Amino acid sequence: MTIKPIIILPDPILRQVSAPIERVDTDLQKLADDMLETMYDAPGIGLAAIQIGIPRRMLVIDVSREGDPREPLVFINPEIIASSDERSVYEEGCLSIPDYYAEVERPAKVTVKSLDRDGKEIVTEADGLLATCLQHEIDHLNGVLFIDHISRLKREMVIKKFTKAAKSGGKL
């Protein structure tokens, strides 16, 4: 397994819409393993392929608590097929926007249809942190960042800060 570099805001690739995956094969399974390794190393609880520069519709998640056994999940071509009217607010962060956190309101429950690591169709009903994480990572596949769900003023300040850091060699 290989730890991949994570793409950081303001890199325009983060705004790219990811392409569907046509075939699940050993190369794709290796990519899933690399993504999990990268996510655990960061450390994070979710990672979309676009965040390592691969515009394909795949994401990995592990919302297990620290100290508990890992519970890695792989979602290929995930699609939200239902979401609740009930809302919940979580403080979100992002490996592509390091050290910035903001409260985001999203549907409290979602149902996601996808393929698993072996190419088998699965339907995942999620609530709590898993529901939030799935929505956050699926947003990435559509070129949407969690800061797009906060006020325009706050979003512009974050983008300005990261753009300035990128120009000065990455110093925040």
C-alpha positions as CSV (number, residue, x, y, z in Angstrom):
1,M,0.0,0.0,0.0
2,T,1.1,3.5,-0.8
3,I,0.4,6.7,1.0
4,K,-0.6,9.3,-1.6
5,P,-0.2,13.1,-1.4
6,I,-3.5,14.9,-0.6
7,I,-4.6,17.8,-2.8
8,I,-5.1,21.0,-0.9
9,L,-7.4,24.0,-1.5
10,P,-7.2,26.1,-3.8
11,D,-6.1,23.4,-6.3
12,P,-8.8,23.5,-9.0
13,I,-8.9,19.7,-9.3
14,L,-11.0,19.7,-6.1
15,R,-13.8,21.4,-8.2
16,Q,-13.7,18.7,-10.9
17,V,-16.7,16.3,-11.2
18,S,-15.5,12.7,-10.9
19,A,-16.2,10.2,-13.7
20,P,-18.1,6.9,-13.0
21,I,-16.1,3.8,-12.6
22,E,-16.8,1.3,-15.4
23,R,-15.1,-1.8,-14.0
24,V,-14.0,-3.1,-10.6
25,D,-10.7,-4.9,-10.9
26,T,-7.5,-5.5,-8.9
27,D,-6.1,-2.0,-9.9
28,L,-9.2,-0.4,-8.4
29,Q,-9.0,-2.5,-5.3
30,K,-5.3,-1.5,-4.9
31,L,-6.4,2.2,-5.3
32,A,-9.0,1.6,-2.5
33,D,-6.2,0.1,-0.3
34,D,-4.0,3.1,-1.0
35,M,-6.8,5.5,-0.3
36,L,-7.5,3.8,3.1
37,E,-3.8,3.9,4.0
38,T,-3.6,7.6,3.0
39,M,-6.8,8.4,5.0
40,Y,-5.5,6.6,8.1
41,D,-2.1,8.3,7.9
42,A,-3.6,11.8,7.6
43,P,-5.4,11.0,9.9
44,G,-9.0,11.3,8.7
45,I,-12.3,9.5,8.6
46,G,-13.1,9.8,4.9
47,L,-11.3,10.4,1.6
48,A,-12.6,10.7,-2.0
49,A,-10.4,9.7,-4.9
50,I,-10.4,13.3,-6.3
51,Q,-8.5,14.3,-3.1
52,I,-5.5,12.4,-4.3
53,G,-5.9,13.7,-7.9
54,I,-7.9,10.8,-9.3
55,P,-11.3,12.1,-10.7
56,R,-13.1,8.8,-10.3
57,R,-16.3,8.1,-8.3
58,M,-14.8,6.2,-5.3
59,L,-14.5,7.1,-1.7
60,V,-13.4,5.4,1.5
61,I,-14.7,5.9,5.1
62,D,-13.9,4.6,8.5
63,V,-15.9,6.3,11.4
64,S,-14.8,3.7,14.0
65,R,-13.8,5.3,17.3
66,E,-10.2,5.6,18.2
67,G,-9.1,2.4,20.1
68,D,-11.8,0.3,18.5
69,P,-11.0,-2.1,15.6
70,R,-10.9,-0.4,12.2
71,E,-14.1,-0.6,10.0
72,P,-13.0,0.4,6.5
73,L,-15.8,1.0,4.0
74,V,-15.3,1.4,0.3
75,F,-18.0,3.0,-1.9
76,I,-17.7,2.9,-5.7
77,N,-20.1,5.1,-7.8
78,P,-22.0,6.1,-4.6
79,E,-25.4,7.8,-5.1
80,I,-27.7,9.2,-2.5
81,I,-31.1,7.7,-3.3
82,A,-32.9,9.0,-0.2
83,S,-32.4,11.6,2.5
84,S,-34.4,12.5,5.5
85,D,-36.2,15.8,6.0
86,E,-34.8,15.8,9.5
87,R,-31.5,17.8,9.7
88,S,-28.4,17.5,11.8
89,V,-25.4,19.8,12.4
90,Y,-21.9,18.5,12.7
91,E,-18.6,20.3,12.9
92,E,-16.9,19.2,9.7
93,G,-13.3,19.4,8.6
94,C,-11.5,18.2,5.5
95,L,-8.1,16.7,4.7
96,S,-8.0,19.1,1.7
97,I,-8.7,22.1,3.9
98,P,-6.4,21.3,6.8
99,D,-7.0,22.8,10.3
100,Y,-10.3,24.5,9.3
101,Y,-13.6,23.4,10.8
102,A,-17.1,24.7,10.5
103,E,-20.6,23.6,11.5
104,V,-22.6,22.3,8.5
105,E,-26.2,21.3,8.4
106,R,-27.2,18.3,6.3
107,P,-29.9,15.6,6.2
108,A,-29.7,13.5,9.4
109,K,-30.2,10.2,7.5
110,V,-29.3,9.1,4.0
111,T,-29.6,5.9,1.9
112,V,-26.7,5.4,-0.5
113,K,-26.5,2.9,-3.3
114,S,-23.0,1.9,-4.5
115,L,-20.7,-0.9,-5.3
116,D,-18.4,-2.4,-2.7
117,R,-14.7,-3.2,-3.0
118,D,-15.6,-6.4,-4.9
119,G,-18.1,-4.8,-7.3
120,K,-21.2,-6.0,-5.5
121,E,-24.1,-3.6,-5.3
122,I,-24.9,-2.5,-1.8
123,V,-27.4,-0.2,-0.2
124,T,-26.2,1.6,3.0
125,E,-28.7,3.3,5.3
126,A,-26.7,5.8,7.4
127,D,-27.4,8.2,10.2
128,G,-25.2,10.2,12.6
129,L,-21.5,10.7,11.7
130,L,-21.6,8.1,8.9
131,A,-24.4,10.0,7.1
132,T,-22.6,13.3,7.4
133,C,-19.3,11.7,6.2
134,L,-21.0,10.0,3.2
135,Q,-22.6,13.3,2.2
136,H,-19.3,15.2,2.6
137,E,-17.3,12.7,0.5
138,I,-20.0,12.4,-2.2
139,D,-20.0,16.2,-2.4
140,H,-16.2,15.9,-3.3
141,L,-17.1,13.6,-6.2
142,N,-19.4,16.4,-7.5
143,G,-16.7,19.1,-7.1
144,V,-18.4,20.5,-3.9
145,L,-16.5,21.3,-0.7
146,F,-17.9,21.5,2.8
147,I,-17.1,25.2,2.8
148,D,-19.8,25.6,0.0
149,H,-22.3,24.9,2.8
150,I,-21.2,27.8,5.0
151,S,-21.8,31.6,4.6
152,R,-20.3,33.2,1.5
153,L,-18.2,35.6,3.7
154,K,-16.6,32.7,5.7
155,R,-16.0,30.7,2.5
156,E,-14.3,33.6,0.8
157,M,-12.1,34.1,3.8
158,V,-11.0,30.4,3.8
159,I,-10.3,30.4,0.1
160,K,-8.3,33.6,0.4
161,K,-6.3,32.2,3.3
162,F,-5.5,29.0,1.4
163,T,-4.8,30.8,-1.9
164,K,-2.3,33.1,-0.1
165,A,-0.7,30.0,1.6
166,A,-0.3,28.3,-1.8
167,K,1.4,31.3,-3.2
168,S,3.8,31.6,-0.2
169,G,4.8,27.9,-0.4
170,G,2.2,26.4,1.8
171,K,2.6,28.4,5.0
172,L,-0.8,29.0,6.6
